[in-house]
């Protein structure tokens, strides 16, 4: 099967140019500039991308697809459909499921499930606990991206809070550690104070005061200290505060080809502020909390100065009934994978960052950071994970178009100017014309 994508503007490795991509079966065999000779003249399929951008498929390094054990909220089938519709061709799922992905048996079971149900490419983080560091040596480092560490605070009872356990994890981890950094003691003290003043379920407007900047900074400071001590590769998930950026700036960024410490920001933390709770209530309640407009502005600036190296979603669906209430009762987490790429493209329109930088943060850097084999770039010989997006094509998010199983989104009612026209996964069109090919199954990612 030979496919030609022609007429579009290719965005890849810091450049934008008019050109064409030739795919044979599941791999790219040529990326050409306009006017260059194509390898052959006969194609089984020609995709006209005129007026569109042609990008590498997005790699979302941070999702919660809820399977196994929490499948009333979401599952691999439903959320990988949403991923395909959003231009995401690869995801890395987190371990706080039921059972937790903290044993080799649980990890293998997830791979077995995805092999039957995932419509895009997949892998799974292994979860650290206070007691399972001895199992790290049995992990296949070519199969998984890293080890997830809930450091100081967690949902799903995966808190690692013993100093000796943390030392052991940082010392022995054979893969990057991806850490959720919030300090439980600070959060608990803040919650108690809030309850005394506002009752048993304080208003969600107080969420950023309870899961505070101090709680994030103190936990991140400890993570950085341990990473430096043990020379461990540390990737800090969902950075939410300006002070954390200062903490990691000397280690992250473009000054080193292989930085010791790196950081992720989520689309939600880039798009919303704590003031949006007035409009959206607990729909945007997440951990760590969305912070102030000043924090958001500095997070946005950090996209271009190299302090932040990846943008992900922390896609975390809940039933809408679970999102009712305040700081205690409403669940934390929101579904965003279907709308992450188009939201970031809006930020390029607002000159928050360039489209070339957006592709670096959402496609290239996740592949580099986790040593993904043969994906994340539009290169000859690489797997043909490609998304075609069209500007100036307004559409409004309605419940009928939301593919996540929970069937709600904080973006409902929002009108986008960008549209995902087509998503190719391993050279196969998995999404086009508003429909997902639910017969297609993606591939397990391999790591170098």
Secondary structure in CASP SS format (residue, H / E / C, confidence):
PFRMAT SS
TARGET T0000
AUTHOR 0000-0000-0000
METHOD secondary structure of the structure
MODEL  1
X C 1.00
X E 1.00
X E 1.00
X E 1.00
X E 1.00
X E 1.00
X E 1.00
X E 1.00
X E 1.00
X E 1.00
X E 1.00
X E 1.00
X C 1.00
X C 1.00
X E 1.00
X E 1.00
X E 1.00
X E 1.00
X E 1.00
X E 1.00
X E 1.00
X E 1.00
X E 1.00
X E 1.00
X C 1.00
X C 1.00
X E 1.00
X E 1.00
X E 1.00
X E 1.00
X E 1.00
X E 1.00
X E 1.00
X C 1.00
X C 1.00
X C 1.00
X C 1.00
X C 1.00
X C 1.00
X C 1.00
X C 1.00
X C 1.00
X C 1.00
X C 1.00
X E 1.00
X E 1.00
X E 1.00
X E 1.00
X C 1.00
X C 1.00
X C 1.00
X E 1.00
X E 1.00
X E 1.00
X E 1.00
X E 1.00
X C 1.00
X E 1.00
X E 1.00
X E 1.00
X E 1.00
X E 1.00
X E 1.00
X E 1.00
X C 1.00
X C 1.00
X C 1.00
X C 1.00
X C 1.00
X C 1.00
X C 1.00
X C 1.00
X C 1.00
X C 1.00
X C 1.00
X H 1.00
X H 1.00
X H 1.00
X H 1.00
X H 1.00
X H 1.00
X H 1.00
X H 1.00
X H 1.00
X H 1.00
X C 1.00
X C 1.00
X E 1.00
X E 1.00
X E 1.00
X E 1.00
X E 1.00
X E 1.00
X C 1.00
X C 1.00
X C 1.00
X C 1.00
X C 1.00
X C 1.00
X C 1.00
X C 1.00
X C 1.00
X C 1.00
X H 1.00
X H 1.00
X H 1.00
X H 1.00
X H 1.00
X H 1.00
X H 1.00
X H 1.00
X H 1.00
X H 1.00
X H 1.00
X H 1.00
X H 1.00
X H 1.00
X C 1.00
X C 1.00
X C 1.00
X E 1.00
X E 1.00
X E 1.00
X E 1.00
X C 1.00
X E 1.00
X E 1.00
X C 1.00
X C 1.00
X C 1.00
X C 1.00
X C 1.00
X H 1.00
X H 1.00
X H 1.00
X H 1.00
X H 1.00
X H 1.00
X C 1.00
X C 1.00
X C 1.00
X C 1.00
X C 1.00
X C 1.00
X C 1.00
X E 1.00
X E 1.00
X E 1.00
X E 1.00
X E 1.00
X E 1.00
X C 1.00
X C 1.00
X C 1.00
X C 1.00
X C 1.00
X C 1.00
X C 1.00
X E 1.00
X E 1.00
X C 1.00
X C 1.00
X H 1.00
X H 1.00
X H 1.00
X H 1.00
X H 1.00
X H 1.00
X H 1.00
X H 1.00
X H 1.00
X H 1.00
X C 1.00
X C 1.00
X C 1.00
X E 1.00
X E 1.00
X E 1.00
X E 1.00
X E 1.00
X E 1.00
X C 1.00
X C 1.00
X H 1.00
X H 1.00
X H 1.00
X H 1.00
X H 1.00
X H 1.00
X H 1.00
X H 1.00
X H 1.00
X H 1.00
X H 1.00
X H 1.00
X H 1.00
X H 1.00
X H 1.00
X C 1.00
X C 1.00
X C 1.00
X C 1.00
X C 1.00
X H 1.00
X H 1.00
X H 1.00
X H 1.00
X H 1.00
X H 1.00
X H 1.00
X C 1.00
X C 1.00
X H 1.00
X H 1.00
X H 1.00
X H 1.00
X H 1.00
X H 1.00
X H 1.00
X H 1.00
X H 1.00
X H 1.00
X H 1.00
X H 1.00
X H 1.00
X H 1.00
X H 1.00
X H 1.00
X H 1.00
X H 1.00
X C 1.00
X C 1.00
X C 1.00
X E 1.00
X E 1.00
X E 1.00
X C 1.00
X C 1.00
X C 1.00
X C 1.00
X C 1.00
X H 1.00
X H 1.00
X H 1.00
X H 1.00
X H 1.00
X H 1.00
X H 1.00
X C 1.00
X C 1.00
X C 1.00
X C 1.00
X C 1.00
X C 1.00
X C 1.00
X C 1.00
X C 1.00
X C 1.00
X C 1.00
X C 1.00
X E 1.00
X E 1.00
X E 1.00
X E 1.00
X E 1.00
X E 1.00
X H 1.00
X H 1.00
X H 1.00
X H 1.00
X H 1.00
X C 1.00
X C 1.00
X H 1.00
X H 1.00
X H 1.00
X H 1.00
X H 1.00
X H 1.00
X H 1.00
X H 1.00
X H 1.00
X H 1.00
X H 1.00
X C 1.00
X C 1.00
X C 1.00
X C 1.00
X C 1.00
X C 1.00
X C 1.00
X C 1.00
X H 1.00
X H 1.00
X H 1.00
X H 1.00
X H 1.00
X H 1.00
X H 1.00
X H 1.00
X H 1.00
X H 1.00
X H 1.00
X H 1.00
X H 1.00
X C 1.00
X C 1.00
X C 1.00
X C 1.00
X E 1.00
X E 1.00
X E 1.00
X C 1.00
X C 1.00
X E 1.00
X E 1.00
X C 1.00
X C 1.00
X C 1.00
X H 1.00
X H 1.00
X H 1.00
X H 1.00
X C 1.00
X C 1.00
X C 1.00
X C 1.00
X C 1.00
X C 1.00
X C 1.00
X C 1.00
X C 1.00
X C 1.00
X C 1.00
X C 1.00
X C 1.00
X C 1.00
X C 1.00
X C 1.00
X H 1.00
X H 1.00
X H 1.00
X H 1.00
X H 1.00
X H 1.00
X H 1.00
X H 1.00
X H 1.00
X H 1.00
X C 1.00
X C 1.00
X C 1.00
X C 1.00
X C 1.00
X H 1.00
X H 1.00
X H 1.00
X H 1.00
X H 1.00
X H 1.00
X H 1.00
X H 1.00
X H 1.00
X H 1.00
X H 1.00
X H 1.00
X H 1.00
X H 1.00
X H 1.00
X C 1.00
X C 1.00
X E 1.00
X C 1.00
X C 1.00
X C 1.00
X C 1.00
X C 1.00
X C 1.00
X C 1.00
X C 1.00
X C 1.00
X C 1.00
X E 1.00
X C 1.00
X C 1.00
X E 1.00
X E 1.00
X E 1.00
X E 1.00
X E 1.00
X C 1.00
X C 1.00
X C 1.00
X C 1.00
X E 1.00
X E 1.00
X C 1.00
X C 1.00
X H 1.00
X H 1.00
X H 1.00
X C 1.00
X C 1.00
X C 1.00
X C 1.00
X C 1.00
X C 1.00
X C 1.00
X C 1.00
X C 1.00
X C 1.00
X C 1.00
X C 1.00
X C 1.00
X E 1.00
X E 1.00
X C 1.00
X C 1.00
X E 1.00
X E 1.00
X E 1.00
X E 1.00
X E 1.00
X E 1.00
X E 1.00
X C 1.00
X C 1.00
X E 1.00
X E 1.00
X E 1.00
X E 1.00
X E 1.00
X C 1.00
X C 1.00
X E 1.00
X E 1.00
X C 1.00
X C 1.00
X C 1.00
X C 1.00
X C 1.00
X C 1.00
X C 1.00
X E 1.00
X C 1.00
X C 1.00
X E 1.00
X C 1.00
END
